[in-house]
Amino acid sequence: MDIFAPWHLLIILLIILVIFGPSKLGDVGGALGKGIRDFKRAMSEPEVAKSTDTLAKSELPPGEAKPDKLS
């Protein structure tokens, strides 16, 4: 026996529709899709984070180390 039968998902969707209403449901779906897209884009571009970190370190004058911990 499956944990989630198709009618379970139908009831969950009906409850979500009642809570948010039909007008807000489209906004919530769009925001969720945009968040997932941005997350995937950020995960597929790890070189951007590395180059930003390298840039921050290169802006320091020679001989000065960037403090790792705040005291």
Backbone bond lengths (Angstrom), bond angles and torsions (degrees), N, CA, C in turn:
res aa  C-N    CA-C-N  psi(-1)  N-CA   C-N-CA  omega(-1)  CA-C   N-CA-C  phi
1 M - - - 1.455 - - 1.528 108.99 -
2 D 1.308 116.29 130.30 1.455 121.37 179.79 1.525 110.81 -75.69
3 I 1.316 114.60 150.35 1.464 119.32 177.52 1.524 110.22 -69.59
4 F 1.333 116.69 -45.34 1.456 121.45 -179.86 1.521 109.79 -112.33
5 A 1.297 115.18 108.65 1.455 120.73 172.96 1.521 107.98 -84.42
6 P 1.331 118.42 161.82 1.473 119.35 179.94 1.523 113.74 -56.59
7 W 1.320 118.30 -33.41 1.461 119.11 179.84 1.519 111.81 -71.81
8 H 1.345 118.81 -24.62 1.474 121.01 174.14 1.528 110.03 -63.74
9 L 1.326 116.06 -45.58 1.460 120.23 179.26 1.521 111.28 -64.57
10 L 1.318 116.87 -36.23 1.461 121.02 177.72 1.529 111.31 -63.69
11 I 1.313 116.79 -41.78 1.472 120.59 177.85 1.522 110.89 -65.59
12 I 1.348 117.65 -40.82 1.467 121.04 178.56 1.521 110.50 -63.34
13 L 1.318 117.40 -43.48 1.464 120.73 178.13 1.522 111.53 -63.91
14 L 1.323 117.78 -37.73 1.460 121.66 177.75 1.527 110.94 -64.90
15 I 1.326 117.48 -41.36 1.473 121.40 178.08 1.529 110.15 -64.51
16 I 1.321 117.63 -42.50 1.467 120.95 177.74 1.523 110.72 -62.57
17 L 1.315 117.26 -40.22 1.462 121.61 178.37 1.526 110.79 -63.23
18 V 1.324 117.31 -39.96 1.464 120.65 178.83 1.524 110.73 -67.81
19 I 1.324 117.96 -40.30 1.471 121.37 -177.67 1.524 111.16 -68.91
20 F 1.326 117.84 -49.62 1.456 120.86 -174.17 1.527 113.70 -90.35
21 G 1.295 117.82 -27.36 1.459 120.84 -176.00 1.512 110.59 82.96
22 P 1.323 116.93 158.68 1.472 119.34 -175.62 1.524 113.76 -66.90
23 S 1.328 118.68 -31.30 1.470 119.65 -178.27 1.530 111.71 -73.26
24 K 1.318 117.68 -38.25 1.467 120.77 -179.48 1.520 112.06 -78.40
25 L 1.319 117.20 -22.88 1.458 120.49 -176.87 1.523 111.61 -62.88
26 G 1.329 117.59 -38.11 1.461 120.83 176.99 1.517 111.91 -66.56
27 D 1.339 117.22 -38.90 1.463 121.25 178.09 1.524 111.51 -65.53
28 V 1.331 115.73 -42.32 1.466 120.10 179.25 1.522 110.35 -64.18
29 G 1.319 117.30 -43.00 1.467 121.12 178.88 1.519 111.94 -63.64
30 G 1.334 116.78 -41.39 1.467 120.51 178.61 1.515 112.15 -64.93
31 A 1.336 116.12 -42.35 1.462 120.17 179.14 1.521 110.98 -66.03
32 L 1.324 116.78 -38.66 1.463 120.76 178.56 1.527 110.56 -65.73
33 G 1.330 116.85 -42.83 1.462 120.35 178.23 1.520 112.14 -63.81
34 K 1.336 117.15 -40.91 1.466 120.81 178.68 1.527 110.73 -64.96
35 G 1.330 116.24 -39.72 1.458 119.74 178.19 1.518 112.63 -63.71
36 I 1.315 116.44 -41.81 1.470 120.63 178.59 1.523 110.37 -66.00
37 R 1.346 117.36 -41.87 1.470 121.54 178.38 1.522 110.61 -61.44
38 D 1.336 117.43 -45.58 1.460 120.57 -179.93 1.525 111.45 -64.39
39 F 1.342 116.33 -38.43 1.461 120.15 179.13 1.527 110.69 -64.54
40 K 1.335 117.14 -45.20 1.467 120.37 179.04 1.521 111.04 -62.87
41 R 1.338 116.22 -40.11 1.466 120.20 179.43 1.531 110.29 -64.22
42 A 1.320 116.68 -41.73 1.463 120.30 179.98 1.531 111.48 -67.34
43 M 1.332 116.98 -35.70 1.460 119.96 179.94 1.525 111.83 -73.25
44 S 1.331 117.68 -26.66 1.456 119.56 -178.24 1.528 112.53 -87.80
45 E 1.318 118.66 -5.67 1.458 122.48 -179.72 1.532 111.40 -120.01
46 P 1.341 118.27 65.36 1.468 118.69 -179.38 1.522 112.88 -72.36
47 E 1.326 118.34 -20.04 1.462 121.20 -178.99 1.522 111.81 -67.01
48 V 1.316 118.39 -27.21 1.463 121.47 179.98 1.521 109.80 -64.35
49 A 1.329 117.45 -43.41 1.457 120.78 -179.61 1.527 110.79 -66.16
50 K 1.324 117.18 -39.67 1.463 120.05 179.93 1.521 110.77 -66.64
51 S 1.322 118.21 -42.26 1.459 120.02 -178.56 1.520 111.10 -69.04
52 T 1.327 118.37 -32.49 1.464 121.47 177.31 1.519 109.85 -66.82
53 D 1.333 117.22 -41.30 1.458 120.90 178.96 1.522 110.28 -65.93
54 T 1.303 118.03 -40.76 1.458 122.26 178.31 1.523 110.27 -65.19
55 L 1.311 117.43 -39.68 1.449 121.62 179.16 1.530 110.79 -63.95
56 A 1.322 117.37 -41.72 1.461 120.81 -179.55 1.523 110.38 -64.27
57 K 1.326 117.68 -38.19 1.455 120.54 179.49 1.529 111.10 -71.83
58 S 1.334 117.75 -33.24 1.458 120.15 -177.05 1.528 111.95 -75.91
59 E 1.326 118.63 -16.11 1.452 121.21 179.83 1.522 112.30 -78.39
60 L 1.338 117.75 -12.97 1.445 120.90 179.36 1.526 109.48 -75.06
61 P 1.331 117.01 146.22 1.463 119.00 175.86 1.526 110.14 -62.69
62 P 1.327 118.01 152.59 1.469 120.39 -179.55 1.524 110.94 -60.61
63 G 1.303 115.56 139.50 1.458 120.77 177.66 1.516 113.71 90.93
64 E 1.309 118.98 -12.03 1.457 120.81 178.82 1.518 108.75 -103.13
65 A 1.329 115.05 128.21 1.456 119.93 179.78 1.515 109.85 -94.49
66 K 1.290 115.43 146.82 1.458 120.22 177.25 1.526 108.13 -76.87
67 P 1.334 118.55 127.61 1.473 119.16 -179.40 1.523 110.68 -68.40
68 D 1.342 115.38 131.11 1.454 120.04 -179.25 1.525 111.29 -83.33
69 K 1.319 117.15 -34.92 1.463 120.93 -177.27 1.515 109.05 -124.99
70 L 1.315 114.50 144.35 1.450 119.90 175.06 1.508 109.34 -85.79
71 S 1.311 118.33 132.39 1.465 121.16 -178.76 1.501 110.07 -104.50
